[in-house]
């Protein structure tokens, strides 16, 4: 059994989590993408690595309890297992992480400076992770559900017909509590349209390395990087393996992880991805315990 929780990542700066590409692709540093919606993700390994490194810096030694470590041979095994072999025996991590997917993506539109866009598939994953009970709004292809007071919205590729939200399909109820999203600037598009809008929303930057004695590109040191824009909202699940040991409780993990001591919601600034030294990757992470049915009835 596991204690279920989830984290909300709000980007406070452009966020690049991906891999470098070679000259054959034009030196374009792409972000990781979801295979179905083609929207940006943060792999679970990147989230786990940041949490683990942060714990190691603030509470050295505690990371071995939560994230696993090389187990020492016990007294009975010492006679049978030599020191070199015992180093290869590892323990299972108590905390588990999965990838973070987009919930709301800020997009610039002429005449409507910024709107936050999502799609049914992204909201379904958020619902599954958070335990939210509201039904996900539905819409037909070629239209969009919106809280905007206008019939059309102009993106770079043309006009999008908008359908006003109703009581049965209320987008404003999907604004994550505690986030400063403007509830009158929400748009949900069809699953097949989100990838195209996502490409328009990405932050892109071209970087070069110059020669030491002149303003000239040094060799082939010219590349472009893409990133999720500032103001993006992502969600990821995590779970804590239940144990009879009191030290393995959820409260103990959050304390060792260095989050605030609030009983329900805990937030912290963390950096993810690469290019941190030039202004990328700053985020605010909020961790929320998933409520059970019993908790909601109390």
ZALUMZA-268842 format. One record per residue: z, y, x of N, C-alpha, C in turn. Coordinates in nm, 2 decimals, decimal comma, m for minus. Example, Ala and Ser with C-alpha at 12.3 -4.5 7.8 and 13.67 -1.06 7.14 Angstrom:
<atoms>
ATOM   n_up n_north n_east  ca_up ca_north ca_east   c_up c_north c_east
ATOM   0,78   m0,57   1,32   0,78    m0,45    1,23   0,78   m0,33   1,32
ATOM   0,71   m0,22   1,28   0,71    m0,11    1,37   0,79    0,00   1,29
</atoms>
This chain:
<atoms>
ATOM   n_up n_north n_east  ca_up ca_north ca_east   c_up c_north c_east
ATOM   0,00   m0,12   0,08   0,00     0,00    0,00   0,00    0,13   0,09
ATOM  m0,06    0,23   0,03  m0,07     0,36    0,11  m0,02    0,48   0,02
ATOM   0,04    0,57   0,09   0,07     0,70    0,03  m0,06    0,78   0,04
ATOM  m0,12    0,82  m0,08  m0,24     0,90   m0,07  m0,22    1,05  m0,07
ATOM  m0,31    1,11   0,00  m0,31     1,26    0,01  m0,45    1,31   0,04
ATOM  m0,46    1,44   0,04  m0,60     1,49    0,07  m0,58    1,63   0,14
ATOM  m0,68    1,67   0,21  m0,67     1,80    0,28  m0,79    1,89   0,24
ATOM  m0,76    2,02   0,23  m0,87     2,11    0,20  m0,89    2,20   0,32
ATOM  m1,01    2,21   0,36  m1,05     2,29    0,48  m1,13    2,41   0,43
ATOM  m1,07    2,53   0,46  m1,14     2,65    0,43  m1,19    2,71   0,57
ATOM  m1,32    2,73   0,59  m1,37     2,78    0,71  m1,34    2,93   0,72
ATOM  m1,28    2,98   0,83  m1,25     3,12    0,85  m1,35    3,18   0,95
ATOM  m1,44    3,09   1,01  m1,54     3,13    1,10  m1,65    3,02   1,09
ATOM  m1,77    3,04   1,14  m1,88     2,94    1,13  m1,83    2,81   1,20
ATOM  m1,86    2,70   1,14  m1,81     2,57    1,18  m1,92    2,48   1,22
ATOM  m1,92    2,44   1,35  m2,02     2,35    1,40  m1,96    2,22   1,45
ATOM  m1,99    2,11   1,38  m1,95     1,98    1,42  m2,08    1,89   1,42
ATOM  m2,12    1,86   1,53  m2,25     1,78    1,55  m2,27    1,74   1,69
ATOM  m2,39    1,71   1,72  m2,43     1,67    1,86  m2,54    1,75   1,91
ATOM  m2,55    1,76   2,04  m2,65     1,83    2,11  m2,78    1,75   2,10
ATOM  m2,89    1,82   2,10  m3,02     1,76    2,09  m3,10    1,79   2,22
ATOM  m3,19    1,71   2,26  m3,27     1,74    2,38  m3,39    1,82   2,35
ATOM  m3,47    1,84   2,46  m3,59     1,93    2,45  m3,69    1,87   2,35
ATOM  m3,69    1,74   2,32  m3,79     1,69    2,23  m3,77    1,74   2,09
ATOM  m3,65    1,79   2,05  m3,63     1,85    1,92  m3,61    2,00   1,92
ATOM  m3,65    2,06   2,03  m3,64     2,20    2,04  m3,51    2,26   2,08
ATOM  m3,42    2,17   2,14  m3,28     2,22    2,17  m3,21    2,27   2,05
ATOM  m3,22    2,21   1,94  m3,15     2,25    1,82  m3,02    2,16   1,80
ATOM  m2,91    2,23   1,80  m2,78     2,16    1,78  m2,75    2,15   1,63
ATOM  m2,77    2,03   1,58  m2,76     2,01    1,43  m2,62    1,98   1,40
ATOM  m2,58    2,01   1,27  m2,45     1,96    1,23  m2,46    1,82   1,16
ATOM  m2,35    1,75   1,15  m2,36     1,62    1,08  m2,38    1,65   0,93
ATOM  m2,45    1,56   0,86  m2,48     1,57    0,72  m2,45    1,45   0,64
ATOM  m2,42    1,47   0,52  m2,40     1,36    0,42  m2,54    1,29   0,40
ATOM  m2,55    1,16   0,39  m2,68     1,09    0,38  m2,74    1,11   0,24
ATOM  m2,66    1,14   0,14  m2,72     1,15    0,01  m2,75    1,30  m0,03
ATOM  m2,66    1,39  m0,01  m2,68     1,53   m0,05  m2,74    1,61   0,06
ATOM  m2,73    1,56   0,19  m2,78     1,64    0,30  m2,70    1,77   0,32
ATOM  m2,57    1,77   0,28  m2,49     1,88    0,30  m2,39    1,85   0,42
ATOM  m2,34    1,95   0,48  m2,26     1,93    0,60  m2,13    1,86   0,58
ATOM  m2,09    1,78   0,68  m1,97     1,70    0,68  m1,89    1,72   0,81
ATOM  m1,77    1,69   0,81  m1,69     1,67    0,93  m1,64    1,53   0,94
ATOM  m1,69    1,45   1,04  m1,65     1,31    1,05  m1,50    1,29   1,05
ATOM  m1,46    1,18   1,00  m1,31     1,15    1,00  m1,26    1,14   1,14
ATOM  m1,34    1,10   1,24  m1,29     1,09    1,37  m1,26    1,23   1,43
ATOM  m1,34    1,33   1,39  m1,31     1,47    1,44  m1,19    1,52   1,38
ATOM  m1,16    1,49   1,25  m1,04     1,54    1,19  m0,92    1,47   1,25
ATOM  m0,93    1,34   1,27  m0,82     1,26    1,33  m0,79    1,31   1,47
ATOM  m0,90    1,34   1,55  m0,88     1,38    1,68  m0,81    1,52   1,69
ATOM  m0,84    1,61   1,60  m0,78     1,74    1,60  m0,63    1,73   1,56
ATOM  m0,60    1,65   1,45  m0,46     1,63    1,41  m0,38    1,56   1,52
ATOM  m0,44    1,47   1,59  m0,37     1,39    1,70  m0,34    1,48   1,82
ATOM  m0,44    1,56   1,86  m0,43     1,65    1,97  m0,32    1,76   1,94
ATOM  m0,33    1,81   1,82  m0,23     1,91    1,78  m0,09    1,86   1,78
ATOM  m0,07    1,73   1,73   0,06     1,67    1,74   0,11    1,65   1,88
ATOM   0,02    1,61   1,96   0,05     1,58    2,10   0,10    1,71   2,17
ATOM   0,04    1,82   2,14   0,08     1,95    2,20   0,21    2,00   2,15
ATOM   0,24    1,98   2,02   0,36     2,04    1,97   0,48    1,94   1,97
ATOM   0,45    1,81   1,97   0,56     1,71    1,95   0,52    1,59   2,03
ATOM   0,51    1,60   2,16   0,46     1,49    2,25   0,53    1,36   2,23
ATOM   0,46    1,26   2,22   0,52     1,12    2,20   0,51    1,08   2,05
ATOM   0,52    1,18   1,96   0,52     1,14    1,82   0,38    1,08   1,78
ATOM   0,27    1,13   1,85   0,14     1,08    1,81   0,12    0,93   1,83
ATOM   0,20    0,87   1,92   0,19     0,72    1,93   0,24    0,65   1,81
ATOM   0,34    0,71   1,74   0,39     0,65    1,62   0,29    0,65   1,51
ATOM   0,22    0,76   1,49   0,13     0,78    1,38  m0,01    0,73   1,40
ATOM  m0,06    0,75   1,52  m0,20     0,72    1,55  m0,22    0,59   1,64
ATOM  m0,12    0,52   1,66  m0,13     0,40    1,74  m0,12    0,42   1,89
ATOM  m0,08    0,32   1,96  m0,07     0,33    2,11  m0,08    0,19   2,17
ATOM  m0,08    0,19   2,30  m0,08     0,07    2,37   0,06    0,00   2,37
ATOM   0,07   m0,12   2,31   0,20    m0,18    2,28   0,25   m0,25   2,41
ATOM   0,38   m0,24   2,44   0,44    m0,31    2,55   0,47   m0,45   2,51
ATOM   0,46   m0,54   2,60   0,49    m0,68    2,57   0,65   m0,69   2,55
ATOM   0,69   m0,77   2,45   0,83    m0,79    2,43   0,89   m0,88   2,53
ATOM   1,02   m0,90   2,53   1,08    m0,98    2,63   1,03   m1,13   2,64
ATOM   1,00   m1,19   2,52   0,95    m1,32    2,52   0,81   m1,33   2,57
ATOM   0,73   m1,23   2,56   0,59    m1,23    2,60   0,58   m1,19   2,75
ATOM   0,67   m1,12   2,80   0,66    m1,08    2,94   0,64   m1,19   3,04
ATOM   0,69   m1,30   3,01   0,67    m1,42    3,10   0,53   m1,48   3,09
ATOM   0,47   m1,45   2,97   0,34    m1,51    2,94   0,22   m1,41   2,96
ATOM   0,25   m1,29   2,94   0,15    m1,19    2,95   0,18   m1,09   3,07
ATOM   0,08   m1,08   3,16   0,11    m0,99    3,27   0,09   m0,85   3,23
ATOM   0,12   m0,76   3,32   0,12    m0,62    3,29  m0,01   m0,56   3,25
ATOM  m0,12   m0,61   3,32  m0,25    m0,56    3,29  m0,30   m0,60   3,15
ATOM  m0,26   m0,73   3,11  m0,30    m0,77    2,98  m0,23   m0,70   2,87
ATOM  m0,10   m0,67   2,89  m0,02    m0,60    2,79  m0,07   m0,46   2,76
ATOM  m0,14   m0,40   2,85  m0,19    m0,27    2,83  m0,31   m0,27   2,73
ATOM  m0,37   m0,38   2,71  m0,48    m0,40    2,62  m0,43   m0,42   2,47
ATOM  m0,31   m0,44   2,46  m0,25    m0,47    2,32  m0,22   m0,34   2,25
ATOM  m0,29   m0,30   2,15  m0,27    m0,18    2,08  m0,21   m0,20   1,94
ATOM  m0,16   m0,09   1,89  m0,09    m0,09    1,76  m0,18   m0,02   1,66
ATOM  m0,17   m0,05   1,53  m0,25     0,01    1,42  m0,20    0,15   1,39
ATOM  m0,29    0,24   1,37  m0,25     0,37    1,32  m0,19    0,37   1,18
ATOM  m0,08    0,44   1,16  m0,02     0,45    1,03  m0,09    0,54   0,93
ATOM  m0,16    0,65   0,99  m0,23     0,74    0,91  m0,38    0,72   0,92
ATOM  m0,45    0,73   0,81  m0,60     0,70    0,80  m0,67    0,83   0,75
ATOM  m0,79    0,86   0,81  m0,86     0,97    0,78  m1,01    0,93   0,74
ATOM  m1,07    1,01   0,64  m1,21     0,99    0,61  m1,28    1,12   0,63
ATOM  m1,41    1,12   0,61  m1,49     1,24    0,64  m1,46    1,35   0,54
ATOM  m1,48    1,48   0,58  m1,47     1,59    0,49  m1,61    1,63   0,44
ATOM  m1,62    1,65   0,30  m1,74     1,69    0,24  m1,73    1,83   0,18
ATOM  m1,84    1,89   0,15  m1,84     2,03    0,09  m1,80    2,02  m0,05
ATOM  m1,72    2,11  m0,10  m1,69     2,13   m0,24  m1,76    2,25  m0,29
ATOM  m1,74    2,37  m0,22  m1,80     2,49   m0,25  m1,87    2,55  m0,13
ATOM  m1,99    2,60  m0,14  m2,06     2,65   m0,03  m2,11    2,79  m0,06
ATOM  m2,07    2,89   0,02  m2,11     3,03    0,00  m2,25    3,05   0,03
ATOM  m2,33    3,12  m0,06  m2,47     3,14   m0,03  m2,50    3,29  m0,07
ATOM  m2,58    3,35   0,02  m2,61     3,49    0,00  m2,74    3,49  m0,09
ATOM  m2,73    3,58  m0,19  m2,85     3,60   m0,28  m2,88    3,75  m0,30
ATOM  m3,00    3,79  m0,29  m3,03     3,93   m0,31  m2,99    3,98  m0,45
ATOM  m2,92    4,09  m0,45  m2,88     4,14   m0,58  m2,74    4,08  m0,63
ATOM  m2,70    3,97  m0,56  m2,57     3,91   m0,60  m2,52    3,86  m0,46
ATOM  m2,45    3,95  m0,39  m2,43     3,92   m0,24  m2,39    3,78  m0,20
ATOM  m2,29    3,72  m0,27  m2,24     3,59   m0,24  m2,21    3,51  m0,36
ATOM  m2,26    3,39  m0,38  m2,22     3,30   m0,48  m2,17    3,17  m0,42
ATOM  m2,08    3,10  m0,48  m2,04     2,97   m0,43  m2,10    2,86  m0,51
ATOM  m2,17    2,77  m0,44  m2,26     2,67   m0,50  m2,20    2,53  m0,47
ATOM  m2,22    2,44  m0,57  m2,18     2,30   m0,56  m2,28    2,22  m0,64
ATOM  m2,26    2,09  m0,65  m2,34     2,00   m0,73  m2,25    1,89  m0,79
ATOM  m2,30    1,81  m0,89  m2,21     1,71   m0,95  m2,16    1,61  m0,85
ATOM  m2,24    1,56  m0,76  m2,20     1,46   m0,67  m2,08    1,50  m0,58
ATOM  m2,09    1,63  m0,53  m1,98     1,68   m0,45  m1,85    1,70  m0,53
ATOM  m1,87    1,74  m0,66  m1,75     1,75   m0,74  m1,69    1,62  m0,78
ATOM  m1,77    1,52  m0,79  m1,72     1,38   m0,82  m1,64    1,33  m0,70
ATOM  m1,68    1,36  m0,58  m1,60     1,31   m0,47  m1,47    1,39  m0,46
ATOM  m1,47    1,52  m0,49  m1,35     1,59   m0,49  m1,25    1,54  m0,60
ATOM  m1,31    1,50  m0,72  m1,23     1,45   m0,82  m1,17    1,32  m0,78
ATOM  m1,25    1,23  m0,72  m1,20     1,10   m0,68  m1,08    1,11  m0,58
ATOM  m1,10    1,21  m0,49  m1,00     1,22   m0,38  m0,87    1,29  m0,43
ATOM  m0,88    1,39  m0,51  m0,77     1,47   m0,55  m0,69    1,42  m0,67
ATOM  m0,76    1,33  m0,75  m0,70     1,27   m0,87  m0,71    1,36  m0,99
ATOM  m0,80    1,46  m0,98  m0,83     1,55   m1,09  m0,88    1,47  m1,21
ATOM  m0,84    1,51  m1,33  m0,88     1,43   m1,45  m0,99    1,50  m1,53
ATOM  m1,02    1,62  m1,51  m1,13     1,69   m1,58  m1,26    1,62  m1,56
ATOM  m1,35    1,61  m1,67  m1,48     1,55   m1,65  m1,57    1,64  m1,57
ATOM  m1,65    1,59  m1,49  m1,75     1,67   m1,41  m1,86    1,72  m1,50
ATOM  m1,89    1,85  m1,49  m2,00     1,90   m1,58  m2,13    1,84  m1,54
ATOM  m2,21    1,83  m1,64  m2,35     1,77   m1,62  m2,45    1,88  m1,66
ATOM  m2,57    1,86  m1,60  m2,68     1,95   m1,63  m2,81    1,88  m1,60
ATOM  m2,92    1,93  m1,66  m3,05     1,87   m1,64  m3,12    1,93  m1,51
ATOM  m3,22    1,86  m1,47  m3,30     1,90   m1,35  m3,37    2,03  m1,38
ATOM  m3,37    2,12  m1,28  m3,44     2,25   m1,29  m3,36    2,36  m1,34
ATOM  m3,23    2,33  m1,38  m3,14     2,43   m1,43  m3,01    2,43  m1,35
ATOM  m2,93    2,53  m1,37  m2,80     2,54   m1,30  m2,69    2,59  m1,40
ATOM  m2,57    2,54  m1,38  m2,46     2,59   m1,46  m2,39    2,70  m1,38
ATOM  m2,35    2,81  m1,45  m2,30     2,92   m1,38  m2,20    3,00  m1,46
ATOM  m2,11    3,07  m1,39  m2,02     3,17   m1,45  m2,07    3,31  m1,45
ATOM  m2,19    3,33  m1,39  m2,26     3,46   m1,38  m2,31    3,51  m1,52
ATOM  m2,30    3,64  m1,54  m2,35     3,69   m1,67  m2,49    3,74  m1,65
ATOM  m2,58    3,64  m1,62  m2,72     3,67   m1,61  m2,80    3,54  m1,63
ATOM  m2,92    3,55  m1,68  m3,00     3,43   m1,71  m3,07    3,36  m1,59
ATOM  m3,09    3,44  m1,48  m3,15     3,39   m1,36  m3,08    3,43  m1,24
ATOM  m3,10    3,35  m1,13  m3,04     3,39   m1,00  m3,15    3,37  m0,90
ATOM  m3,17    3,47  m0,81  m3,28     3,47   m0,71  m3,23    3,42  m0,58
ATOM  m3,28    3,30  m0,54  m3,26     3,25   m0,40  m3,38    3,29  m0,32
ATOM  m3,38    3,26  m0,19  m3,49     3,29   m0,10  m3,62    3,22  m0,15
ATOM  m3,61    3,11  m0,21  m3,73     3,03   m0,25  m3,77    3,05  m0,39
ATOM  m3,71    3,14  m0,47  m3,75     3,17   m0,60  m3,63    3,19  m0,70
ATOM  m3,67    3,20  m0,83  m3,56     3,22   m0,93  m3,51    3,08  m0,98
ATOM  m3,38    3,08  m1,01  m3,32     2,96   m1,06  m3,26    3,00  m1,20
ATOM  m3,30    2,92  m1,30  m3,26     2,94   m1,44  m3,11    2,90  m1,45
ATOM  m3,03    2,99  m1,51  m2,89     2,96   m1,52  m2,85    2,93  m1,67
ATOM  m2,75    2,84  m1,68  m2,70     2,80   m1,81  m2,55    2,84  m1,81
ATOM  m2,51    2,92  m1,90  m2,37     2,97   m1,91  m2,27    2,85  m1,93
ATOM  m2,16    2,85  m1,86  m2,06     2,75   m1,87  m2,00    2,75  m2,01
ATOM  m1,96    2,64  m2,06  m1,89     2,62   m2,19  m1,75    2,57  m2,18
ATOM  m1,68    2,55  m2,29  m1,55     2,49   m2,28  m1,55    2,35  m2,23
ATOM  m1,66    2,28  m2,26  m1,67     2,14   m2,22  m1,71    2,13  m2,08
ATOM  m1,78    2,23  m2,02  m1,83     2,23   m1,89  m1,79    2,36  m1,82
ATOM  m1,66    2,36  m1,78  m1,60     2,49   m1,73  m1,59    2,48  m1,58
ATOM  m1,68    2,56  m1,51  m1,68     2,55   m1,36  m1,55    2,62  m1,31
ATOM  m1,50    2,72  m1,37  m1,38     2,79   m1,32  m1,26    2,69  m1,30
ATOM  m1,26    2,58  m1,38  m1,15     2,49   m1,37  m1,16    2,41  m1,24
ATOM  m1,27    2,42  m1,17  m1,29     2,34   m1,04  m1,26    2,43  m0,92
ATOM  m1,21    2,55  m0,94  m1,17     2,63   m0,83  m1,04    2,58  m0,78
ATOM  m1,03    2,54  m0,65  m0,91     2,48   m0,59  m0,80    2,58  m0,59
ATOM  m0,68    2,54  m0,64  m0,57     2,64   m0,65  m0,53    2,69  m0,51
ATOM  m0,50    2,81  m0,50  m0,46     2,87   m0,37  m0,58    2,93  m0,29
ATOM  m0,70    2,91  m0,33  m0,82     2,97   m0,26  m0,87    3,09  m0,34
ATOM  m0,91    3,19  m0,26  m0,95     3,31   m0,32  m1,10    3,31  m0,35
ATOM  m1,15    3,22  m0,43  m1,28     3,22   m0,48  m1,29    3,30  m0,61
ATOM  m1,40    3,38  m0,62  m1,42     3,46   m0,74  m1,48    3,37  m0,85
ATOM  m1,40    3,35  m0,95  m1,43     3,26   m1,06  m1,56    3,30  m1,14
ATOM  m1,60    3,43  m1,12  m1,72     3,47   m1,20  m1,85    3,46  m1,11
ATOM  m1,84    3,40  m0,99  m1,95     3,38   m0,91  m1,97    3,24  m0,86
ATOM  m1,96    3,15  m0,96  m1,97     3,00   m0,93  m2,10    2,95  m0,99
ATOM  m2,17    2,86  m0,91  m2,30     2,80   m0,96  m2,29    2,65  m0,92
ATOM  m2,34    2,57  m1,02  m2,35     2,43   m0,99  m2,50    2,39  m1,02
ATOM  m2,56    2,34  m0,91  m2,71     2,30   m0,92  m2,72    2,15  m0,93
ATOM  m2,84    2,10  m0,96  m2,87     1,96   m0,97  m2,85    1,90  m0,83
ATOM  m2,82    1,77  m0,82  m2,80     1,70   m0,70  m2,92    1,71  m0,61
ATOM  m3,04    1,71  m0,66  m3,16     1,71   m0,58  m3,19    1,85  m0,52
ATOM  m3,12    1,96  m0,58  m3,15     2,09   m0,53  m3,05    2,14  m0,42
ATOM  m2,94    2,07  m0,41  m2,83     2,12   m0,32  m2,87    2,12  m0,18
ATOM  m2,95    2,03  m0,13  m2,99     2,02    0,01  m3,07    2,14   0,05
ATOM  m3,16    2,18  m0,04  m3,25     2,30   m0,01  m3,17    2,43   0,00
ATOM  m3,07    2,44  m0,10  m2,99     2,56   m0,10  m2,89    2,56   0,02
ATOM  m2,85    2,44   0,06  m2,76     2,43    0,17  m2,83    2,47   0,30
ATOM  m2,96    2,44   0,31  m3,03     2,49    0,43  m3,04    2,64   0,44
ATOM  m3,05    2,71   0,33  m3,05     2,85    0,32  m2,92    2,91   0,36
ATOM  m2,81    2,84   0,33  m2,68     2,90    0,35  m2,63    2,88   0,49
ATOM  m2,68    2,79   0,57  m2,63     2,76    0,70  m2,63    2,89   0,79
ATOM  m2,53    2,90   0,88  m2,52     3,00    0,98  m2,60    2,95   1,10
ATOM  m2,69    3,03   1,15  m2,77     2,99    1,27  m2,77    3,09   1,38
ATOM  m2,76    3,05   1,50  m2,76     3,14    1,62  m2,83    3,08   1,73
ATOM  m2,91    3,16   1,80  m2,98     3,12    1,92  m2,91    3,17   2,04
ATOM  m2,89    3,09   2,14  m2,81     3,12    2,26  m2,89    3,09   2,39
ATOM  m2,87    3,16   2,49  m2,94     3,14    2,62  m2,84    3,16   2,73
ATOM  m2,88    3,10   2,84  m2,80     3,13    2,97  m2,90    3,20   3,06
ATOM  m2,85    3,31   3,12  m2,94     3,40    3,20  m2,92    3,37   3,35
ATOM  m3,02    3,41   3,42  m3,01     3,40    3,57  m2,90    3,50   3,62
ATOM  m2,84    3,47   3,73  m2,73     3,55    3,78  m2,77    3,69   3,82
ATOM  m2,90    3,71   3,87  m2,94     3,83    3,92  m3,04    3,91   3,84
ATOM  m3,08    3,85   3,72  m3,17     3,92    3,64  m3,16    3,87   3,49
ATOM  m3,21    3,95   3,40  m3,20     3,92    3,26  m3,32    3,83   3,22
ATOM  m3,31    3,70   3,26  m3,41     3,60    3,24  m3,35    3,47   3,21
ATOM  m3,40    3,40   3,12  m3,35     3,27    3,08  m3,35    3,17   3,20
ATOM  m3,23    3,11   3,23  m3,22     3,02    3,34  m3,28    2,89   3,31
ATOM  m3,39    2,86   3,37  m3,46     2,73    3,34  m3,48    2,70   3,20
ATOM  m3,43    2,59   3,15  m3,45     2,56    3,00  m3,32    2,58   2,92
ATOM  m3,23    2,67   2,97  m3,11     2,70    2,90  m3,13    2,79   2,78
ATOM  m3,20    2,74   2,68  m3,22     2,81    2,56  m3,21    2,71   2,45
ATOM  m3,12    2,74   2,35  m3,10     2,65    2,24  m3,05    2,72   2,12
ATOM  m3,06    2,66   2,00  m3,01     2,71    1,88  m2,90    2,62   1,82
ATOM  m2,81    2,68   1,75  m2,70     2,61    1,69  m2,69    2,64   1,54
ATOM  m2,66    2,55   1,46  m2,64     2,57    1,32  m2,49    2,54   1,28
ATOM  m2,44    2,60   1,18  m2,30     2,58    1,14  m2,28    2,61   0,99
ATOM  m2,18    2,55   0,94  m2,14     2,58    0,80  m2,09    2,72   0,80
ATOM  m2,12    2,80   0,70  m2,08     2,95    0,70  m1,93    2,97   0,68
ATOM  m1,89    3,08   0,71  m1,75     3,12    0,68  m1,73    3,13   0,53
ATOM  m1,62    3,07   0,48  m1,59     3,07    0,34  m1,63    2,94   0,28
ATOM  m1,68    2,84   0,35  m1,71     2,71    0,30  m1,58    2,63   0,27
ATOM  m1,58    2,55   0,16  m1,46     2,48    0,12  m1,50    2,33   0,13
ATOM  m1,42    2,25   0,20  m1,44     2,11    0,22  m1,31    2,03   0,18
ATOM  m1,33    1,90   0,15  m1,22     1,82    0,11  m1,23    1,69   0,19
ATOM  m1,11    1,63   0,23  m1,11     1,50    0,29  m0,99    1,42   0,25
ATOM  m1,00    1,29   0,24  m0,88     1,21    0,20  m0,81    1,16   0,32
ATOM  m0,68    1,14   0,31  m0,60     1,07    0,42  m0,50    0,99   0,35
ATOM  m0,45    0,89   0,42  m0,35     0,80    0,36  m0,25    0,75   0,47
ATOM  m0,13    0,74   0,42  m0,02     0,70    0,51   0,02    0,55   0,48
ATOM   0,02    0,47   0,57   0,05     0,33    0,54   0,20    0,32   0,52
ATOM   0,24    0,26   0,40   0,38     0,26    0,37   0,46    0,16   0,45
ATOM   0,58    0,20   0,48   0,66     0,11    0,57   0,81    0,12   0,52
ATOM   0,88    0,02   0,55   1,02     0,02    0,52   1,10    0,11   0,61
ATOM   1,04    0,15   0,72   1,11     0,24    0,81   1,11    0,38   0,76
ATOM   1,23    0,44   0,75   1,23     0,58    0,69   1,16    0,68   0,78
ATOM   1,14    0,65   0,91   1,07     0,74    1,00   0,92    0,75   0,96
ATOM   0,88    0,65   0,89   0,73     0,65    0,85   0,70    0,71   0,72
ATOM   0,79    0,79   0,67   0,78     0,86    0,54   0,67    0,97   0,55
ATOM   0,62    1,01   0,43   0,53     1,12    0,43   0,59    1,25   0,48
ATOM   0,71    1,28   0,45   0,78     1,40    0,49   0,79    1,40   0,65
ATOM   0,82    1,29   0,70   0,84     1,28    0,85   0,70    1,30   0,92
ATOM   0,59    1,25   0,86   0,46     1,27    0,92   0,42    1,42   0,92
ATOM   0,44    1,48   0,81   0,40     1,62    0,80   0,49    1,71   0,89
ATOM   0,61    1,67   0,91   0,70     1,75    1,00   0,65    1,73   1,14
ATOM   0,62    1,61   1,18   0,57     1,59    1,32   0,43    1,65   1,34
ATOM   0,35    1,66   1,23   0,22     1,72    1,24   0,23    1,87   1,25
ATOM   0,35    1,93   1,23   0,37     2,07    1,25   0,33    2,16   1,14
ATOM   0,32    2,10   1,02   0,29     2,18    0,90   0,41    2,25   0,84
ATOM   0,39    2,34   0,75   0,50     2,41    0,69   0,59    2,31   0,61
ATOM   0,71    2,35   0,59   0,81     2,26    0,52   0,81    2,27   0,37
ATOM   0,71    2,33   0,31   0,70     2,34    0,17   0,70    2,20   0,11
ATOM   0,76    2,18  m0,01   0,77     2,04   m0,06   0,63    1,99  m0,11
ATOM   0,54    2,07  m0,16   0,42     2,02   m0,21   0,30    2,05  m0,13
ATOM   0,28    2,18  m0,09   0,16     2,22   m0,02   0,19    2,27   0,12
ATOM   0,11    2,23   0,21   0,14     2,26    0,35   0,01    2,31   0,41
ATOM   0,01    2,42   0,48  m0,11     2,48    0,54  m0,09    2,51   0,68
ATOM  m0,21    2,51   0,76  m0,20     2,54    0,90  m0,34    2,58   0,95
ATOM  m0,35    2,67   1,05  m0,48     2,70    1,11  m0,51    2,60   1,22
ATOM  m0,63    2,54   1,21  m0,67     2,45    1,31  m0,82    2,48   1,34
ATOM  m0,86    2,44   1,47  m1,00     2,45    1,51  m1,06    2,32   1,51
ATOM  m1,19    2,31   1,46  m1,27     2,19    1,46  m1,40    2,21   1,52
ATOM  m1,45    2,11   1,58  m1,59     2,11    1,64  m1,60    2,18   1,77
ATOM  m1,72    2,21   1,81  m1,75     2,27    1,94  m1,76    2,42   1,93
ATOM  m1,79    2,48   2,05  m1,81     2,63    2,06  m1,69    2,71   2,02
ATOM  m1,57    2,66   2,03  m1,45     2,73    1,99  m1,44    2,86   2,07
ATOM  m1,48    2,86   2,20  m1,46     2,98    2,29  m1,54    3,10   2,25
ATOM  m1,65    3,08   2,17  m1,73     3,19    2,13  m1,72    3,22   1,98
ATOM  m1,61    3,18   1,92  m1,59     3,22    1,78  m1,62    3,12   1,67
ATOM  m1,64    2,99   1,70  m1,67     2,89    1,60  m1,55    2,81   1,58
ATOM  m1,54    2,75   1,46  m1,45     2,64    1,43  m1,31    2,67   1,37
ATOM  m1,28    2,80   1,35  m1,14     2,84    1,30  m1,14    2,81   1,15
ATOM  m1,04    2,73   1,11  m1,02     2,70    0,97  m0,88    2,71   0,93
ATOM  m0,86    2,71   0,80  m0,72     2,69    0,74  m0,72    2,56   0,67
ATOM  m0,63    2,47   0,70  m0,62     2,34    0,65  m0,49    2,33   0,56
ATOM  m0,51    2,29   0,43  m0,40     2,27    0,34  m0,40    2,12   0,31
ATOM  m0,28    2,06   0,32  m0,26     1,92    0,29  m0,18    1,90   0,16
ATOM  m0,23    1,82   0,07  m0,17     1,81   m0,06  m0,15    1,66  m0,09
ATOM  m0,03    1,62  m0,13   0,00     1,48   m0,17  m0,06    1,46  m0,31
ATOM  m0,13    1,35  m0,32  m0,19     1,31   m0,45  m0,08    1,27  m0,55
ATOM  m0,08    1,33  m0,67   0,02     1,30   m0,77  m0,02    1,17  m0,84
ATOM   0,08    1,09  m0,86   0,06     0,97   m0,94   0,07    1,01  m1,09
ATOM   0,04    0,91  m1,18   0,05     0,94   m1,32   0,19    0,97  m1,36
ATOM   0,29    0,90  m1,30   0,43     0,93   m1,33   0,47    1,07  m1,29
ATOM   0,41    1,12  m1,17   0,45     1,25   m1,12   0,39    1,36  m1,22
ATOM   0,27    1,33  m1,28   0,22     1,43   m1,37   0,30    1,44  m1,50
ATOM   0,36    1,33  m1,54   0,44     1,33   m1,67   0,57    1,39  m1,66
ATOM   0,62    1,42  m1,53   0,75     1,47   m1,51   0,75    1,62  m1,54
</atoms>
